[in-house]
């Protein structure tokens, strides 16, 4: 059955390529891809040359947005690679099913995530957290999409999270003689400590912003009111700026600099790193399919790394709303109170030594039996929702 499906996809791709070479214009190309079963997101980003360059049975995907000039944050360009058409089709169907689950919001639904299989498998799974009613879920959604399976985790008691700083000392800067402040170090609100992310860019205003977790501000960050500061070893804290934008659902607060101190695209990692861009949703899927790991540097737990466990995740564990576009990775010991606001990242395989690609933010971790991961909003979700990028 799988062989027949693969042959059908290969034939369909070959037919589209033949028509392209015969003079199909771009509008017809996009329409043909969409009606042929390929996601509009891919069709919008990819050019004709990318599509023609792939072998039959393969499709090109955009895996990252990367700066062509490392020093110019506005010079983003798309990076592509080719993947098996059967795998791509299964992953896109899994995204559809995951979105359907979140919109349906069955009683007992606590969240879900897409778990792409290996390229060889040509399959994908949607992992579902549920407090009950598994049989009803299976009857309603099981077998809904070809090459996509459902994996249920029954979660009976989430309880209350208990986090402390015990055993950790925050990573603070030694001085502010250099006005560029790296990510991965401690920052302070009036109420708590969090981790400073690398520079976040707003294309609409062309601002370079500090960024950290919104929940670090008790009661929620107040734009144009709340302040963010920087602990400095051996001296008083330095002012970084005032909250410009607060996004409680995504759990990020963007802070406009008000002094000479500026956000940097460097992260204070064990070896020098520089942010070169960010991963797309399919870029994360590609990493998971190939068994790659993400890394982070938090103000409390420092540098850790771990496997990606799910992407495009929906989490409904902590509030009266659900968070979309989340990443699940690593384990619960990779994050503690004070690490929120750190970013997960992946070494750029095509960049210069020390270049990295941002996957997303780290905002919380599991604390109930049976599951162990860190979660936070993906970089691509922030770009889709607000235009921000790294």
KOLDO-187864 format. One line per 2 residues: number of its first residue (from 0); their letters; for each residue x, y, z of C-alpha. Coordinates in steps of 0.25 Angstrom, whole numbers. Layout:
// KOLDO-187864
NUM) a) X,Y,Z | ...
END
This chain:
// KOLDO-187864
0) xx) 0,0,0 | 11,10,4
2) xx) 19,7,-9 | 6,10,-17
4) xx) 4,23,-10 | 19,27,-12
6) xx) 18,24,-27 | 5,32,-28
8) xx) 12,44,-22 | 24,42,-31
10) xx) 15,42,-43 | 7,54,-38
12) xx) 20,62,-36 | 26,58,-49
14) xx) 13,63,-56 | 14,77,-49
16) xx) 29,78,-53 | 25,75,-68
18) xx) 15,85,-68 | 25,95,-61
20) xx) 35,93,-72 | 24,95,-83
22) xx) 22,109,-78 | 13,109,-66
24) xx) 12,123,-59 | 14,125,-45
26) xx) 0,127,-41 | -4,114,-48
28) xx) 8,107,-41 | 3,111,-27
30) xx) -11,107,-30 | -7,94,-36
32) xx) 2,91,-23 | -10,94,-14
34) xx) -20,86,-22 | -10,75,-23
36) xx) -9,73,-8 | 2,82,-4
38) xx) 1,92,7 | -1,106,3
40) xx) 10,110,13 | 20,103,4
42) xx) 14,108,-9 | 15,122,-4
44) xx) 30,121,0 | 36,113,-11
46) xx) 40,117,-25 | 39,109,-38
48) xx) 54,106,-38 | 53,100,-24
50) xx) 42,91,-29 | 48,87,-42
52) xx) 61,84,-35 | 55,73,-26
54) xx) 55,58,-31 | 42,51,-34
56) xx) 36,46,-20 | 43,58,-13
58) xx) 38,72,-10 | 46,84,-5
60) xx) 42,91,8 | 47,104,15
62) xx) 54,100,28 | 60,113,33
64) xx) 60,128,31 | 75,132,31
66) xx) 82,145,30 | 90,146,17
68) xx) 98,157,24 | 101,153,38
70) xx) 101,167,43 | 88,171,36
72) xx) 76,166,43 | 67,170,32
74) xx) 74,162,21 | 66,149,24
76) xx) 65,139,13 | 59,125,12
78) xx) 67,112,13 | 62,100,7
80) xx) 64,85,6 | 57,73,-1
82) xx) 50,63,7 | 42,50,3
84) xx) 28,54,-2 | 21,43,6
86) xx) 27,48,19 | 23,63,15
88) xx) 9,58,13 | 8,51,26
90) xx) 14,62,34 | 4,73,27
92) xx) -7,63,30 | -3,62,45
94) xx) -2,78,46 | -17,78,41
96) xx) -21,67,51 | -14,74,62
98) xx) -21,87,58 | -35,80,58
100) xx) -33,74,72 | -30,88,77
102) xx) -42,94,71 | -51,83,75
104) xx) -46,83,89 | -53,70,94
106) xx) -56,69,109 | -43,64,115
108) xx) -34,70,104 | -21,76,111
110) xx) -12,78,99 | -6,71,87
112) xx) 7,71,78 | 11,66,65
114) xx) 23,56,65 | 28,54,51
116) xx) 34,40,48 | 47,37,41
118) xx) 48,40,26 | 49,25,24
120) xx) 36,23,31 | 28,33,23
122) xx) 18,35,35 | 15,44,46
124) xx) 8,43,60 | -1,53,68
126) xx) 2,51,83 | -10,55,91
128) xx) -11,58,106 | -25,55,112
130) xx) -31,53,125 | -41,43,120
132) xx) -50,38,109 | -39,32,101
134) xx) -49,22,94 | -58,34,89
136) xx) -45,41,84 | -41,28,76
138) xx) -55,26,70 | -56,41,66
140) xx) -42,43,61 | -35,30,59
142) xx) -31,27,45 | -36,40,40
144) xx) -23,43,32 | -14,34,24
146) xx) -1,31,30 | -4,38,43
148) xx) -6,31,56 | -11,36,70
150) xx) -3,33,83 | -11,36,96
152) xx) -5,40,109 | -15,39,120
154) xx) -12,50,131 | -21,49,143
156) xx) -15,59,153 | -7,71,148
158) xx) -6,78,162 | 1,90,166
160) xx) 15,93,161 | 26,96,172
162) xx) 38,102,167 | 50,108,175
164) xx) 64,114,173 | 70,104,182
166) xx) 83,99,178 | 85,109,167
168) xx) 92,123,166 | 87,132,155
170) xx) 97,134,143 | 100,149,143
172) xx) 108,158,135 | 122,163,141
174) xx) 121,177,135 | 113,186,126
176) xx) 126,192,119 | 121,186,106
178) xx) 108,192,103 | 103,180,96
180) xx) 96,170,106 | 96,155,102
182) xx) 85,146,104 | 85,134,114
184) xx) 88,143,126 | 79,147,138
186) xx) 70,159,137 | 61,165,147
188) xx) 47,170,148 | 41,176,161
190) xx) 36,163,165 | 46,152,160
192) xx) 58,147,152 | 56,142,138
194) xx) 66,139,127 | 69,149,116
196) xx) 67,145,102 | 75,149,90
198) xx) 71,162,82 | 57,161,76
200) xx) 54,169,64 | 41,176,60
202) xx) 41,179,45 | 29,188,46
204) xx) 36,198,54 | 51,193,52
206) xx) 53,192,67 | 63,183,73
208) xx) 57,179,86 | 61,172,99
210) xx) 52,160,102 | 48,151,113
212) xx) 36,143,119 | 24,151,122
214) xx) 20,143,134 | 33,149,141
216) xx) 24,161,143 | 14,158,154
218) xx) 0,160,149 | 5,162,135
220) xx) 14,172,128 | 9,186,127
222) xx) 14,192,114 | 20,206,116
224) xx) 20,204,131 | 28,192,135
226) xx) 43,192,135 | 54,181,133
228) xx) 67,182,139 | 80,174,138
230) xx) 87,169,151 | 102,172,150
232) xx) 113,165,159 | 118,173,170
234) xx) 110,186,167 | 96,191,166
236) xx) 86,186,155 | 86,193,142
238) xx) 73,198,135 | 70,191,122
240) xx) 57,197,118 | 42,198,118
242) xx) 32,188,113 | 28,191,99
244) xx) 19,179,96 | 13,169,105
246) xx) 8,156,100 | 3,147,111
248) xx) -3,136,103 | 11,134,96
250) xx) 17,138,110 | 27,148,104
252) xx) 30,162,108 | 38,171,98
254) xx) 45,182,104 | 50,195,97
256) xx) 64,200,102 | 64,213,110
258) xx) 79,214,112 | 92,212,105
260) xx) 90,197,107 | 86,189,95
262) xx) 81,175,92 | 91,166,85
264) xx) 89,154,76 | 100,147,84
266) xx) 96,137,94 | 106,135,106
268) xx) 108,120,104 | 120,111,107
270) xx) 126,114,94 | 123,127,86
272) xx) 110,127,78 | 103,137,69
274) xx) 89,136,65 | 88,135,49
276) xx) 73,133,48 | 62,124,52
278) xx) 55,110,49 | 42,109,42
280) xx) 31,99,46 | 36,89,35
282) xx) 50,92,39 | 47,87,53
284) xx) 40,75,47 | 53,72,39
286) xx) 61,72,52 | 52,63,59
288) xx) 51,53,47 | 67,53,47
290) xx) 67,51,62 | 75,64,65
292) xx) 75,71,78 | 72,86,83
294) xx) 81,93,93 | 78,105,103
296) xx) 85,114,113 | 77,118,125
298) xx) 80,127,136 | 79,117,146
300) xx) 82,103,140 | 92,108,130
302) xx) 94,100,117 | 86,87,114
304) xx) 82,80,102 | 71,69,99
306) xx) 63,63,88 | 51,69,82
308) xx) 38,62,86 | 28,69,79
310) xx) 25,82,70 | 13,90,67
312) xx) 8,87,80 | -4,92,88
314) xx) -3,93,103 | -15,95,112
316) xx) -9,91,125 | -7,104,133
318) xx) -17,114,129 | -32,116,125
320) xx) -27,117,110 | -18,108,101
322) xx) -5,112,96 | -2,109,81
324) xx) 11,107,73 | 19,101,84
326) xx) 31,92,84 | 33,81,94
328) xx) 48,77,96 | 58,72,106
330) xx) 53,68,120 | 47,74,133
332) xx) 61,76,139 | 65,85,128
334) xx) 57,96,133 | 55,103,147
336) xx) 49,116,152 | 58,127,146
338) xx) 61,120,133 | 48,125,127
340) xx) 51,134,115 | 63,126,110
342) xx) 63,121,96 | 65,107,90
344) xx) 74,107,78 | 81,98,68
346) xx) 95,99,62 | 94,105,48
348) xx) 100,94,39 | 102,103,28
350) xx) 107,116,36 | 120,120,41
352) xx) 126,114,53 | 117,118,65
354) xx) 105,122,57 | 92,117,63
356) xx) 77,116,58 | 66,119,69
358) xx) 56,109,71 | 47,116,81
360) xx) 46,121,96 | 46,113,108
362) xx) 34,116,118 | 30,104,126
364) xx) 33,89,128 | 25,77,132
366) xx) 23,74,147 | 13,62,146
368) xx) 17,48,146 | 18,41,132
370) xx) 23,52,124 | 36,60,124
372) xx) 39,72,115 | 41,87,114
374) xx) 31,95,106 | 30,109,100
376) xx) 26,117,88 | 33,114,75
378) xx) 40,125,67 | 32,123,55
380) xx) 19,125,63 | 24,139,67
382) xx) 27,142,53 | 13,138,48
384) xx) 6,145,59 | 14,158,61
386) xx) 25,158,50 | 36,158,61
388) xx) 48,150,57 | 62,147,62
END
